[in-house]
Amino acid sequence: MKPPAFGLATVFLLILQFSTRVKSSMVCFACGQQANIIINSRCGDPFISDTNGTNARSIQILHCDNGCSKFKAEIDGRQLVMRGCALTGVQKEHCRELRHHGVLGEMCQCSSDRCNTATSGFFSVVFVFYLQCAIVSLIGVSGMFPILGQ
């Protein structure tokens, strides 16, 4: 007797869901860099990290309630990068164009520890939820409730 496909998918997705951390405060990098005004030369994009990958010795770390962010823009041909806490009310887990102090750039936000090093693409609980919905739609209602498929 074969186990139902939905049962195996459910077990897999539950394991995946609970292995993803959810917490109220994230650890985020906080720094800024602009071509002539270098606040921290290691804050550029791509992010320059120490050999251990955390950059903790040279970049300030903040505890942020709303997640982490990275704003990247170009002003007169010079790159501007700022990393810190996510803004309240801004959608997380994606990048979008944003005007900040009159400068048009790209704002990326994420919700896991030290996630504001990346250029784009974040894995989170939101992704796992959408993955679950996609698998359930592929299996269909008859896979979830065999009696309905009869």
N, C-alpha and C positions, 0 to 999 in steps of 0.2 A: 504494500500500500504506500503510495507516494504521499509525502506531506503536502498540504495545500501551498500553492505558490504565495498566497497572501500571508500565510503564517510565517514562512521563512523571511519574506520581505519585511513584515512587521517586526520580527525579532531583530533583524539586521538594522533597521532604522531606529529602533529603540536603543540599541547599543550605541549607535552613532550619535543619537540625540543626547544621551546621558554622558558620553565621553567628551562632549563639547562643553567648555566651561562657561558658566554664566555668573557674573558677579556685578556688584554695583559700582565698583571703582576699578579703573584700569590704570596701568603704568604707561605713561606716554613720554616720548622725547619732547623736549622744549628747547628750541634754538631758532636762530634766524641768520640769514646770510644775504647780503646784497653786494654787488661787485666792488664798489669803492668803500662801503661801510661794512666791514666784516665783523659781525657779532660773534660768529663762530665759524671758522673756515671748514669745519667738518660737517656742516649742516646742508651742504649743497645737494643737488639731485643729479646723479645718483648719490645716495647716502654713503659717506665714508665711515666705515665702522672699524673698531679695534680688532685685533686678531681673534678675540673671543666672540666677536659679532654683536656685542651689546652696546658699544660706544659709551658705556657708563662712566668712564673716567673723564671724558671730555665734554659730554653733553648732559645738561641738566635733565633730571627725571621729575615728572609731576604725577600726582595721583588725580585722575580726572573722573568725575561722575558720569559725564555724557559721552565718553569715548575719546578717541584721539583724532587729530586732524593734521593735514599738511596743505599749505597754500603755496602754489608755485606760479610765478608770472615772469614776464620779461618786460623790463623798462629800458627804453633806449638801447636795445640790444644786450642788456645785462640781465642776468638771472637773479630773481628774488625768490627765496625759499623761507618759509616760516613753518615751524612744527610746534604743536601744543595740544591743548584740550579742545575737544569738539565744541561747537557752538550749540546752545540750547535751541531746539526747534528745527534744526537742520537734519534732513534725512541722512542716516548713517549707511555704511557699507557700499558706498559708491563714490564716484568722482563726478563733478559737474562744473560748468563755467560759473564764475562768481566775480562780481565787482567788489573790490575791497579798497577803501580809501581812494576811489577813482581809478584804480588799476584793475584791468580785466585779467583774470588768471584762472587756474584750475584748483578747486577745493576738493580734497579727498578726505573722507571720514571713515573710521572703522571702530570696532568695539572689542579688541583683544589687546593684551599687553604688548607694548612696543610695536604695534602694527603700523605706526606712521613712518616707517622706514621705506615702505614699498611705494612703487610708482602707481600701481593700480591693482585691482583684483583682490578681494578680501574674502576669506572663508569664515563663516559664522553660523550661529544658530538659525538666523534668517534663511541662509542657504539650505541648511538641513531641512527646514520646514517646507521650502519650495520643492526640494528633492522628494520629500515624502508625498506631497500633493501630486507630483508628476508620476511617481510610481503607482500610486493608487489609481490615477486616471488611466494608466496603461493596463493595469490589472483589470480594471472595470468593476462595476458594482457586482457582477456575478461572481468575481473572484473573492470579493469581500464577504458576500452573503450568498453562498451557493444555492440556497432555497429560492432566491429571486431569479436565478438564471435558468430555472427549470421550466 
